Amino acid sequence: MANSMKTIVRKSFPKAIQVTDRFHVQKLTFEALQDIRIKHRWEVIDMENEQIKQARLKQKIFRPEIFQNVDPRKQLLARSRYLFYKAPSNWTENQYGRSKTLFEQYPDIGIQHH
């Protein structure tokens, strides 16, 4: 809660107790994971754009690295967006494979997820 809101609440409701609920903790956790995923995705986009540029200079065709689950790095990060909102026990086979690749390539996401 913002400091200004805390002050208002304290003045308006002096006996109120601030609590933390599971929903908001989960929401903040998911938002933090998404921020990390998005940061990595932008890094990959920038890297891939540079590789495309270099390939054009050499008059070659750029082919992105493709993982076992048939996703290139950029797609891996894009398609894992909703992965964090489901319990691992509810993942499909594709989601499980994608999560395994994602956590191997980006250990910081795997650590935060578990």
N, C-alpha and C positions, 0 to 999 in steps of 0.2 A: 504494500500500500504506500502511496506517496506520502511524504512528510506532512504536506498541507492537509491531506485527508485524515491522517492520524491525529493531528491537532484538533480538527473539527470534531472528530468522533470523541476524543477525550473530553472536550468541552461540552458536547451535547449529551454524551452518555458516559458519565464518569465511572460507573460501576461495570461497564462492559468489559468483557474479556476477549482478547483477540485469539482466534483459533486458526489452525491450519487444517484444511480438509484434504482428503485424498484426491478428489477431482482436480483441484487447482495445482497440487504438487505434480500430478501426472501431466497436466496441461503444460506446466512450465518445463518439465523434463522433455516432453515431446517437442516443444518449441526449440529447446536447446539442441536436441538431436537434429532437427530440421535445419537449424542455422549452420551446424557443422557440415551436414550433407550438402547444403547449398554452397557453402564456401568452397568445398572440394570440387563441386560441379563447375563453378566459375573458373577455378584454376585449370581444370581439365579442358574447358572450352577455350581458354586463352592458349593453353599448350597446343591443343589440336589446331587452332587457327594459325599458330606459328608454324606448325609442321606442314600444313596445307600450303602456306606461303613459300616455305622452303622447297617443297615438292614442285610447285609451279616454276620456281626459278630454275630448277634442274630439269624441267619438262618431264616430270614423272607424275604418276597417279598416286595420290595419297590413299592408303588403306589403313584404317585404324586397327589397333590391337583388339582382337575379339577373344573373350574369355570362354571357358568351358560351357557356360550356360547360354552361349550364342549372343551375348550382349557386348557391344563395345563399351569402353569405360564411361563415356558420356551417358549412354542409355542405362547402364548399370545404376548410376547415381540418380537418374531421373525416374526409373521404374521402381526404385526402392522406397519411394516417397511414403506409400501407405503401409509399408512393411512394419513400421514401428507401432502402428495403431492396433495390431493384432497380436495376440499371444502366440508364441512360437508353436504351441500345440495345435493352433488353428491354421497354420501356414499350409499352402498347397505345396506340392513337390517342387514346382517352379520357384515359389517364394523361398523355400528352404535352400535350394541351390543358389539362388541369387543372394540370399543372406550370407551364405558360407563364403561366396566369392567377395562380397562387399566387406565382410569383417576381416578377410585375409588381406585385401588390398588397402583397407582403411581401418587399422586397428583402433584408432581413437573412437570411431563410431561403434565398434564392437564392444569396447570397454564401457562406453557410456550406456549402451543398450542393455548390457547385463548388469 
